[in-house]
Amino acid sequence: MPTGAKCHAVALRGKAYCYFHMRQRQPRRVPRGPEMKPLKLPVLRDHATIHTTLTQVFDALDAHRIDSERANLLLWALQIASQNVDPAKSNPPKSPEAGMR
């Protein structure tokens, strides 16, 4: 362990480490080749484009086109963008007839 203390978990059969530490030692799977394409994201002007971009990030993460670290950064950026969008531009203007029903 990083503190120098010994892990008290039982090692996996035929391995030198427990399940947790064995997973830590395995290299992370990073998509390579044709899978790793840059995402073509729209300009984040309103809530509709933010929602579309959010869906694209989820799809890319699910298809292993981006890793979880990149998805995390994109989702964080989308959260900031959604807080900075002007609500007046996101909602279409209501017609006077809509309130009379």
Secondary structure by P-SEA (a helix, b strand, c coil): ccccccccccccccccccaaaaaaacccccccccccccccccccccaaaaaaaaaaaaaaaaaccccaaaaaaaaaaaaaaaaaccccccccccccccccc
